[in-house]
Amino acid sequence: MFKKILIANRGEIACRVIKTAKKMGIATVAVYSDADKDALHVQMADEAVHIGAPPSAQSYLLMDRIVEACKKTGAEAVHPGYGFLSEKREFQEALAKEGIAFIGPDAHAIFSMGDKIESKKLAKAAGVSSVPGFLGVIKDPAEAVKIANEVGYPVMIKASAGGGGKGMRLARNDAEAHEGFISATNEAKSSFADDRVFIEKYIENPRHIEIQLLGDSHGNTIYLGERECSIQRRHQKVIEEAPSPFLTEAVRKAMGEQAVALAKAVNYKSAGTVEFIVDSQRNFYFLEMNTRLQVEHPVTELVTGIDLVEWMIRIAYGEHLTIQQKDVQLRGWAMEARVYAEDPFRNFLPSIGRLTRYIPPAEGPHVRVDTGVYEGGEISMYYDPMIAKLCTYGPVRELAISHMRQALDEYFIRGLNHNIPFLSALMAHPRFVRGELTTNFIAEEYPNGFHAEDLPVSDPRLLVAVAAFVHRKQVEREATLSGQMPGHEMTVSNDWVVKFGGKNFPYTIRAIEGGYALEMGGPTVTVKSDWDIGQPLFRGVVNDDNNHNVVVQVDRHGIGYRLFHQGSRADAVVLTPRSAELAELMPVKAAPDMSKYLLSPMPGLLVSVAVVDGQDVKAGEVLAVVEAMKMENILRAERDGIIGKVHAKAGDSLSVDQKIIEFAA
């Protein structure tokens, strides 16, 4: 077995590979850019080598730096993770030239199946059903528009070397095809150093279901069931699960066997994934093959008990695959939710910065957390804003969802925005719970974006009870402070008012065994917990008869409390009845009018400004382009007007809400 391997990646996937390597007794080498010098994967590895500047094109995409790091450290093999160089045949060839093993398929398979255009040609030649489209190289926007018309709208423009939702645009008309070609090629070039794109017919309302493969260099290939990956936003997966709630055993077998046949056509070895789109009649069509480890591989590991990274390493070393198809059994149900540093209430714009507090859920039989960050670490503007992959497991789908909802409540993140409110809403959505999924799920259920009103509605008395419990602990401690004037000691009242959501909730509180009882004008509400001041998570039972176990995140916020539960945030202030009465008389401060400014919706790089001072603009006209996390975001005029002043120039680094353009009228 290898004695030392290098991981040519960063973040959670580098940490994931290091864990298995350590379990196997293999020493590890990390590589890092300037931005990642204090990253978790660097801390976890036995050795670490600096490879360049923060932009991936100047570090993680430089093959010669990786090869040199291997030679410097004596690494015998390289695990590429996903993204970056994982599907570049030139990288495998460069390693082979130096006698370094690539923990993945050979160059022929990478080229034949990893390249989206070539893989579709091979699939067609092998008689595999494929989506209609144009597989040649497209030279410019005009040709893209011409081809899109020939294929027939709607079409999908995709980067040939793409993945992870990068370099993909849906076009329903000529204008979108023209603009989509430009954006897709730009993203493809910056993300993969390859600006080739192709066009294919977009199938409406499909499911995205993929088959996990394992193959060795001795002709053995098996499939490990499927993953349902239909919950996507901007073509990037958000929720994955295994198995699919849609497939029958017969369809699963047919998809698996077809995937195996396709892999054998190129003598595929290592872990790989064949992706299909599946229509409402369970007809499936080959989409592409990813010649690497998928982001969502943990759900397959949870339902099969097979460590995919371990088998990738063993296969690269030349070992035989000892698992036969008949040995593969799918047991239980697994869910994965991708936790990102992004603001779901602002159209999922990236949020970068420092994790001032970071407490992931405790791992155990039902919870797995694959992360590459830690408290005090930073989410950089140079890479994908993934914080972690949160996975849960249960014997049936309903319990996997239930475990996920609780784990999301427990996930404590501060310092930047994150998408946990959105993930919580998805897990509680009736259509998701029923398993009625398509790749259009998010667009259909949240057509106007995600808002606070989309969060699951819960009984307000639950948060009132928690706020009352927390406040009672606070005032009881304050009453015990030393140095109080004799005869004027602080007494603790039993009558209070919780104020949140624009409403007042008066109550009377009394102590009971293990907690408190609240009289709120209806049935008595009991709340029991061992929570104490300073703990970020309140765990307790509200109302014994319903056995309602709750997890609520608690922050002290000014004179009140900020509570987080099921994705919702409630700012609660606990007042005396007289203070609550007076608070009703306080004027509400109006927010400043910023409507005459175009503000940067995210931290990022200002790629271009399309207007000048004094220019007339029409609604819908492009004003500027901001790049963040390798994604281009086009900012358009919301109404007709005149540009008063341009406050920023191309190349500027922008902070969130920084002024870019001021309108005169």
LINDA-V452760 format. One record per backbone hydrogen bond with DSSP energy under -1.0 kcal/mol. CO is the residue of the C=O (numbers start at 1). NH is the residue of the N-H. E is the energy in kcal/mol with one decimal. If there is no record, write none. Layout:
co->CO nh->NH e->E
co->CO nh->NH e->E
This chain:
co->3 nh->27 e->-2.5
co->4 nh->76 e->-2.5
co->5 nh->29 e->-1.8
co->6 nh->79 e->-2.6
co->7 nh->9 e->-1.6
co->10 nh->14 e->-1.1
co->11 nh->15 e->-1.9
co->12 nh->16 e->-2.5
co->13 nh->17 e->-2.2
co->14 nh->18 e->-2.1
co->15 nh->19 e->-2.0
co->16 nh->20 e->-1.4
co->17 nh->21 e->-2.5
co->18 nh->22 e->-2.5
co->19 nh->23 e->-1.9
co->20 nh->24 e->-1.8
co->21 nh->26 e->-3.1
co->22 nh->25 e->-1.2
co->27 nh->5 e->-2.4
co->28 nh->47 e->-1.5
co->29 nh->7 e->-2.6
co->30 nh->49 e->-2.5
co->32 nh->51 e->-2.8
co->34 nh->37 e->-1.1
co->36 nh->39 e->-2.0
co->39 nh->43 e->-1.5
co->40 nh->44 e->-2.2
co->41 nh->45 e->-1.5
co->47 nh->30 e->-2.9
co->49 nh->32 e->-1.9
co->52 nh->34 e->-1.6
co->55 nh->58 e->-2.2
co->56 nh->59 e->-1.6
co->56 nh->61 e->-2.6
co->59 nh->62 e->-1.9
co->62 nh->66 e->-1.5
co->63 nh->67 e->-2.6
co->64 nh->68 e->-2.3
co->65 nh->69 e->-2.0
co->66 nh->70 e->-2.0
co->67 nh->71 e->-2.2
co->68 nh->72 e->-2.4
co->69 nh->73 e->-1.9
co->70 nh->74 e->-1.9
co->70 nh->75 e->-1.4
co->76 nh->101 e->-2.5
co->77 nh->6 e->-2.8
co->78 nh->103 e->-3.0
co->79 nh->8 e->-2.2
co->83 nh->86 e->-2.6
co->85 nh->88 e->-1.6
co->88 nh->92 e->-1.4
co->89 nh->93 e->-2.5
co->90 nh->94 e->-2.2
co->91 nh->95 e->-2.2
co->92 nh->96 e->-2.5
co->93 nh->97 e->-2.1
co->95 nh->100 e->-2.8
co->96 nh->99 e->-1.6
co->101 nh->78 e->-2.2
co->102 nh->104 e->-2.1
co->106 nh->110 e->-2.4
co->107 nh->111 e->-2.6
co->108 nh->112 e->-2.8
co->109 nh->113 e->-2.9
co->110 nh->114 e->-1.5
co->115 nh->119 e->-2.8
co->116 nh->120 e->-1.3
co->117 nh->121 e->-1.7
co->118 nh->122 e->-2.4
co->119 nh->123 e->-2.5
co->120 nh->124 e->-2.3
co->121 nh->125 e->-2.2
co->122 nh->126 e->-1.8
co->123 nh->128 e->-2.9
co->124 nh->127 e->-1.4
co->129 nh->286 e->-3.0
co->132 nh->201 e->-3.3
co->134 nh->199 e->-1.5
co->140 nh->144 e->-1.9
co->141 nh->145 e->-2.3
co->142 nh->146 e->-2.0
co->143 nh->147 e->-2.7
co->144 nh->148 e->-2.4
co->145 nh->149 e->-1.8
co->146 nh->150 e->-1.6
co->147 nh->151 e->-2.7
co->148 nh->152 e->-2.5
co->154 nh->202 e->-2.2
co->155 nh->171 e->-2.7
co->156 nh->200 e->-1.9
co->157 nh->169 e->-2.3
co->158 nh->198 e->-2.5
co->159 nh->162 e->-1.3
co->160 nh->116 e->-2.4
co->163 nh->166 e->-1.6
co->167 nh->159 e->-1.3
co->169 nh->157 e->-3.3
co->171 nh->155 e->-2.5
co->173 nh->177 e->-2.0
co->174 nh->178 e->-2.6
co->175 nh->179 e->-2.5
co->176 nh->180 e->-2.7
co->177 nh->181 e->-2.1
co->178 nh->182 e->-1.4
co->179 nh->183 e->-2.3
co->180 nh->184 e->-2.7
co->181 nh->185 e->-2.3
co->182 nh->186 e->-2.1
co->183 nh->187 e->-2.5
co->184 nh->188 e->-2.4
co->185 nh->189 e->-2.3
co->186 nh->190 e->-2.2
co->187 nh->191 e->-2.5
co->188 nh->192 e->-2.7
co->188 nh->194 e->-1.1
co->189 nh->193 e->-1.4
co->196 nh->160 e->-2.7
co->198 nh->158 e->-2.7
co->199 nh->134 e->-3.2
co->200 nh->156 e->-3.0
co->206 nh->439 e->-3.1
co->207 nh->278 e->-2.5
co->208 nh->229 e->-3.2
co->209 nh->276 e->-2.2
co->210 nh->227 e->-2.2
co->211 nh->274 e->-2.2
co->212 nh->224 e->-2.9
co->213 nh->272 e->-1.5
co->214 nh->222 e->-2.6
co->215 nh->270 e->-4.1
co->220 nh->216 e->-2.4
co->222 nh->214 e->-2.2
co->225 nh->212 e->-1.9
co->227 nh->210 e->-2.2
co->228 nh->241 e->-1.8
co->230 nh->232 e->-1.2
co->231 nh->238 e->-2.9
co->231 nh->239 e->-1.3
co->233 nh->236 e->-1.5
co->236 nh->233 e->-2.5
co->238 nh->338 e->-2.4
co->240 nh->336 e->-2.8
co->241 nh->228 e->-3.1
co->242 nh->334 e->-2.6
co->248 nh->252 e->-2.5
co->249 nh->253 e->-2.1
co->250 nh->254 e->-2.2
co->251 nh->255 e->-2.7
co->252 nh->256 e->-2.5
co->253 nh->257 e->-2.6
co->254 nh->258 e->-2.1
co->255 nh->259 e->-2.4
co->256 nh->260 e->-2.3
co->257 nh->261 e->-2.3
co->258 nh->262 e->-2.1
co->259 nh->263 e->-2.1
co->260 nh->264 e->-2.6
co->261 nh->265 e->-1.2
co->263 nh->266 e->-1.3
co->263 nh->268 e->-2.3
co->264 nh->267 e->-1.4
co->270 nh->215 e->-1.6
co->272 nh->213 e->-3.3
co->273 nh->290 e->-2.9
co->274 nh->211 e->-2.8
co->275 nh->287 e->-2.9
co->275 nh->288 e->-1.1
co->276 nh->209 e->-1.9
co->277 nh->285 e->-2.3
co->278 nh->207 e->-2.5
co->279 nh->282 e->-2.0
co->283 nh->279 e->-2.5
co->285 nh->277 e->-2.1
co->288 nh->275 e->-3.2
co->290 nh->273 e->-2.1
co->290 nh->292 e->-1.4
co->294 nh->297 e->-1.5
co->296 nh->299 e->-1.2
co->297 nh->301 e->-1.8
co->298 nh->302 e->-2.3
co->299 nh->303 e->-1.5
co->300 nh->304 e->-1.6
co->301 nh->305 e->-2.4
co->303 nh->331 e->-2.7
co->307 nh->311 e->-1.8
co->308 nh->312 e->-2.1
co->309 nh->313 e->-2.1
co->310 nh->314 e->-2.5
co->311 nh->315 e->-2.7
co->312 nh->316 e->-2.1
co->313 nh->317 e->-1.5
co->314 nh->319 e->-2.4
co->315 nh->318 e->-1.2
co->324 nh->327 e->-1.7
co->325 nh->328 e->-1.3
co->333 nh->394 e->-2.4
co->334 nh->242 e->-2.0
co->335 nh->392 e->-2.0
co->336 nh->240 e->-2.2
co->337 nh->390 e->-2.7
co->339 nh->387 e->-3.3
co->339 nh->388 e->-1.7
co->340 nh->342 e->-1.4
co->340 nh->419 e->-1.5
co->341 nh->351 e->-2.6
co->343 nh->346 e->-1.6
co->343 nh->348 e->-1.7
co->349 nh->343 e->-2.6
co->353 nh->379 e->-2.9
co->354 nh->356 e->-1.4
co->355 nh->376 e->-3.2
co->357 nh->414 e->-2.4
co->359 nh->412 e->-2.5
co->366 nh->393 e->-1.6
co->367 nh->364 e->-2.2
co->368 nh->391 e->-3.3
co->370 nh->389 e->-2.5
co->374 nh->377 e->-2.5
co->377 nh->355 e->-3.2
co->379 nh->353 e->-1.5
co->381 nh->629 e->-1.2
co->385 nh->341 e->-3.3
co->387 nh->372 e->-1.0
co->388 nh->339 e->-2.7
co->389 nh->370 e->-2.4
co->390 nh->337 e->-2.8
co->391 nh->368 e->-2.9
co->392 nh->335 e->-2.4
co->394 nh->333 e->-3.1
co->396 nh->400 e->-1.9
co->397 nh->401 e->-2.3
co->398 nh->402 e->-2.1
co->399 nh->403 e->-2.7
co->400 nh->404 e->-1.7
co->401 nh->405 e->-2.5
co->402 nh->406 e->-1.9
co->403 nh->407 e->-2.4
co->404 nh->408 e->-2.5
co->405 nh->409 e->-1.6
co->406 nh->410 e->-1.7
co->412 nh->359 e->-2.9
co->414 nh->357 e->-1.2
co->419 nh->423 e->-2.3
co->420 nh->424 e->-2.7
co->421 nh->425 e->-1.9
co->422 nh->426 e->-2.4
co->423 nh->427 e->-2.3
co->424 nh->428 e->-1.3
co->429 nh->433 e->-2.6
co->430 nh->434 e->-2.0
co->431 nh->436 e->-2.1
co->432 nh->435 e->-1.2
co->435 nh->437 e->-1.4
co->438 nh->441 e->-1.7
co->440 nh->444 e->-2.7
co->441 nh->445 e->-2.7
co->442 nh->446 e->-2.3
co->446 nh->449 e->-1.8
co->451 nh->454 e->-2.1
co->452 nh->455 e->-1.6
co->459 nh->462 e->-1.9
co->460 nh->464 e->-2.1
co->461 nh->465 e->-2.5
co->462 nh->466 e->-2.0
co->463 nh->467 e->-2.8
co->464 nh->468 e->-2.6
co->465 nh->469 e->-2.3
co->466 nh->470 e->-2.8
co->467 nh->471 e->-2.6
co->468 nh->472 e->-2.3
co->469 nh->473 e->-2.1
co->470 nh->474 e->-1.8
co->471 nh->475 e->-2.8
co->472 nh->476 e->-2.3
co->473 nh->477 e->-1.7
co->474 nh->478 e->-2.2
co->475 nh->479 e->-1.8
co->477 nh->480 e->-1.3
co->478 nh->481 e->-1.3
co->485 nh->488 e->-2.5
co->494 nh->509 e->-2.4
co->496 nh->507 e->-2.6
co->497 nh->575 e->-2.9
co->498 nh->505 e->-2.5
co->499 nh->573 e->-2.1
co->500 nh->503 e->-1.5
co->503 nh->500 e->-1.9
co->505 nh->498 e->-2.1
co->507 nh->496 e->-2.3
co->508 nh->519 e->-2.7
co->510 nh->517 e->-2.9
co->512 nh->515 e->-1.9
co->514 nh->529 e->-1.6
co->515 nh->512 e->-2.3
co->516 nh->527 e->-2.5
co->517 nh->510 e->-2.0
co->518 nh->525 e->-2.5
co->519 nh->508 e->-1.7
co->525 nh->518 e->-3.2
co->526 nh->543 e->-2.9
co->527 nh->516 e->-2.3
co->528 nh->541 e->-2.4
co->532 nh->535 e->-1.9
co->536 nh->554 e->-2.7
co->538 nh->552 e->-2.5
co->540 nh->550 e->-2.8
co->541 nh->528 e->-2.4
co->542 nh->548 e->-1.1
co->543 nh->547 e->-1.1
co->543 nh->548 e->-1.0
co->547 nh->549 e->-1.4
co->548 nh->542 e->-2.5
co->550 nh->540 e->-2.0
co->552 nh->538 e->-3.5
co->553 nh->564 e->-1.9
co->555 nh->562 e->-3.0
co->557 nh->560 e->-2.5
co->560 nh->557 e->-2.2
co->561 nh->572 e->-3.2
co->562 nh->555 e->-2.3
co->563 nh->570 e->-2.8
co->564 nh->553 e->-2.4
co->565 nh->568 e->-2.2
co->568 nh->565 e->-2.1
co->570 nh->563 e->-3.0
co->572 nh->561 e->-3.4
co->573 nh->499 e->-3.0
co->575 nh->497 e->-2.5
co->576 nh->580 e->-2.6
co->577 nh->581 e->-1.7
co->578 nh->582 e->-2.1
co->579 nh->583 e->-2.3
co->580 nh->584 e->-1.0
co->582 nh->585 e->-1.7
co->583 nh->586 e->-1.3
co->594 nh->597 e->-1.8
co->596 nh->663 e->-3.5
co->598 nh->660 e->-2.9
co->598 nh->661 e->-1.4
co->600 nh->657 e->-3.8
co->604 nh->654 e->-3.6
co->605 nh->607 e->-1.0
co->605 nh->627 e->-3.1
co->606 nh->651 e->-3.7
co->608 nh->625 e->-2.2
co->612 nh->615 e->-1.9
co->615 nh->643 e->-2.8
co->617 nh->641 e->-2.4
co->618 nh->621 e->-2.2
co->621 nh->637 e->-2.5
co->623 nh->610 e->-2.8
co->624 nh->635 e->-3.1
co->625 nh->607 e->-2.0
co->625 nh->608 e->-1.3
co->626 nh->633 e->-2.5
co->627 nh->605 e->-2.9
co->628 nh->631 e->-2.0
co->631 nh->628 e->-2.2
co->633 nh->626 e->-2.5
co->635 nh->623 e->-3.1
co->635 nh->624 e->-1.5
co->637 nh->620 e->-3.4
co->641 nh->617 e->-3.0
co->642 nh->664 e->-2.8
co->642 nh->665 e->-1.1
co->643 nh->614 e->-3.1
co->645 nh->662 e->-3.2
co->649 nh->652 e->-2.0
co->652 nh->606 e->-2.8
co->654 nh->604 e->-1.8
co->655 nh->658 e->-1.8
co->658 nh->600 e->-2.7
co->660 nh->647 e->-2.5
co->660 nh->648 e->-1.2
co->661 nh->598 e->-3.3
co->662 nh->644 e->-2.5
co->662 nh->645 e->-2.1
